[in-house]
Amino acid sequence: MRKTSNMLRAGALATACAMLAGPGPGAATELVYYPLNPSFGGNPLNGTVLLNSAIATNRHTDPDAGRDDIGIETKTPLQNFNETLERSILSRLAASVSSQILGDDGKFRPGTIQTDNFTITVTDIGNGLLKITTIDNLTGAITEFQVNS
């Protein structure tokens, strides 16, 4: 009985020493990332759990909750008419300006057109390209784009 007890103690001591010494150089494994969120490649069955967890912990409230317009701005018929009229006038203005900067051959020609609200400059930048610069005279905002001549 004494031999068995000593053998158990020796085995326990060997196991404890091995545990204290830690793993050897060949016992390490590489870390592997497994995503949980299905949006990033995780298991699709996790989606419901993650959504319910987010809903349960959400402490923010939407100030527009309960509105029926779903974020769509409602306009009066007068506002709609004014916007349509404005688009129509701007379209005619654009057609008029484009006819002034187009030559008889249908190609853009360099030059500057001045209106009350805009300054439109067409510049030949070479290699068959034209740069069209529009300056808003009221705000100073500038828009530029390039086209083939």
C-alpha positions as CSV (number, residue, x, y, z in Angstrom):
1,M,0.0,0.0,0.0
2,R,2.9,2.3,0.8
3,K,4.4,1.7,-2.7
4,T,1.2,2.6,-4.4
5,S,0.9,5.8,-2.3
6,N,4.5,6.7,-3.2
7,M,3.9,6.0,-6.8
8,L,0.8,8.2,-6.8
9,R,2.7,11.0,-5.2
10,A,5.6,10.7,-7.7
11,G,3.1,10.8,-10.6
12,A,1.3,13.8,-9.1
13,L,4.7,15.5,-8.6
14,A,5.7,14.8,-12.2
15,T,2.4,16.1,-13.5
16,A,2.7,19.3,-11.4
17,C,6.3,19.9,-12.6
18,A,5.3,19.4,-16.2
19,M,2.4,21.9,-15.8
20,L,4.7,24.5,-14.1
21,A,7.3,24.1,-16.8
22,G,4.7,25.1,-19.5
23,P,4.5,23.9,-23.0
24,G,7.6,23.1,-25.0
25,P,8.6,25.0,-28.1
26,G,6.6,22.7,-30.4
27,A,3.4,22.9,-28.4
28,A,2.3,26.4,-29.7
29,T,-0.6,26.6,-32.3
30,E,-1.5,29.5,-34.5
31,L,-4.5,31.7,-33.7
32,V,-7.4,31.4,-36.0
33,Y,-10.1,34.1,-36.2
34,Y,-13.7,32.9,-36.7
35,P,-16.1,35.7,-37.3
36,L,-19.4,35.7,-35.5
37,N,-21.2,38.4,-37.5
38,P,-22.8,36.9,-40.7
39,S,-22.0,40.2,-42.4
40,F,-18.3,39.4,-42.1
41,G,-18.5,35.7,-43.0
42,G,-19.8,34.3,-39.7
43,N,-22.5,31.7,-39.4
44,P,-25.9,33.0,-40.7
45,L,-27.6,31.5,-37.7
46,N,-25.9,34.1,-35.5
47,G,-27.7,37.0,-37.2
48,T,-30.9,36.7,-35.1
49,V,-29.0,36.4,-31.8
50,L,-26.8,39.5,-32.6
51,L,-29.8,41.6,-33.8
52,N,-31.8,40.7,-30.6
53,S,-28.8,41.6,-28.5
54,A,-28.3,44.9,-30.2
55,I,-32.0,45.8,-29.9
56,A,-32.0,44.8,-26.2
57,T,-29.0,47.0,-25.4
58,N,-30.0,50.0,-27.6
59,R,-30.7,53.0,-25.4
60,H,-31.2,55.5,-28.3
61,T,-34.6,56.7,-29.5
62,D,-35.4,58.0,-32.9
63,P,-36.9,61.5,-32.7
64,D,-38.8,60.9,-35.9
65,A,-40.3,57.6,-34.7
66,G,-44.0,57.4,-35.5
67,R,-43.9,59.8,-38.5
68,D,-45.7,58.4,-41.5
69,D,-43.6,60.1,-44.2
70,I,-40.6,57.8,-43.9
71,G,-38.2,60.7,-44.3
72,I,-39.9,61.9,-47.5
73,E,-40.5,65.6,-47.6
74,T,-44.1,66.4,-48.5
75,K,-44.5,69.5,-50.7
76,T,-47.5,71.6,-51.5
77,P,-48.7,71.7,-55.2
78,L,-47.4,75.3,-55.3
79,Q,-43.9,74.2,-54.2
80,N,-44.0,71.4,-56.8
81,F,-45.0,73.9,-59.5
82,N,-42.3,76.4,-58.6
83,E,-39.6,73.6,-58.7
84,T,-40.8,72.4,-62.1
85,L,-40.9,76.0,-63.4
86,E,-37.3,76.6,-62.1
87,R,-36.0,73.4,-63.8
88,S,-37.7,74.4,-67.0
89,I,-36.1,77.9,-67.0
90,L,-32.7,76.5,-66.1
91,S,-33.1,73.9,-68.9
92,R,-33.8,76.7,-71.5
93,L,-30.9,78.7,-70.1
94,A,-28.6,75.8,-70.5
95,A,-29.8,75.2,-74.1
96,S,-29.3,78.9,-74.9
97,V,-25.8,78.9,-73.4
98,S,-24.8,75.7,-75.1
99,S,-25.9,77.1,-78.5
100,Q,-23.7,80.1,-77.9
101,I,-20.6,78.0,-77.2
102,L,-21.2,75.6,-80.1
103,G,-19.7,76.4,-83.4
104,D,-21.4,75.9,-86.8
105,D,-19.7,72.5,-87.0
106,G,-21.4,71.4,-83.8
107,K,-18.1,71.5,-81.7
108,F,-17.5,73.6,-78.7
109,R,-15.5,76.7,-79.2
110,P,-13.4,78.4,-76.5
111,G,-14.8,81.6,-75.0
112,T,-16.6,83.1,-72.1
113,I,-20.4,83.7,-71.6
114,Q,-21.6,86.0,-68.9
115,T,-25.1,86.0,-67.4
116,D,-26.4,87.7,-64.3
117,N,-25.8,84.6,-62.1
118,F,-23.1,82.6,-63.9
119,T,-19.9,83.0,-65.8
120,I,-19.2,80.1,-68.1
121,T,-15.7,79.7,-69.6
122,V,-14.7,77.2,-72.2
123,T,-10.9,76.7,-72.4
124,D,-9.0,74.6,-74.9
125,I,-6.5,72.5,-72.8
126,G,-5.0,70.7,-75.8
127,N,-5.1,67.1,-77.0
128,G,-8.7,67.6,-78.1
129,L,-10.0,68.4,-74.7
130,L,-11.9,71.4,-73.5
131,K,-12.3,72.5,-69.9
132,I,-15.7,74.1,-69.0
133,T,-15.7,76.2,-65.9
134,T,-19.0,77.5,-64.4
135,I,-18.7,80.2,-61.7
136,D,-21.8,81.1,-59.6
137,N,-21.5,84.9,-59.4
138,L,-23.6,85.0,-56.2
139,T,-21.7,82.5,-54.1
140,G,-18.4,82.1,-55.9
141,A,-18.9,78.3,-56.2
142,I,-16.9,76.8,-59.1
143,T,-17.7,73.7,-61.1
144,E,-15.3,72.3,-63.7
145,F,-15.4,69.4,-66.1
146,Q,-13.7,68.3,-69.3
147,V,-15.2,67.2,-72.7
148,N,-13.8,66.1,-76.0
149,S,-13.9,69.0,-78.5
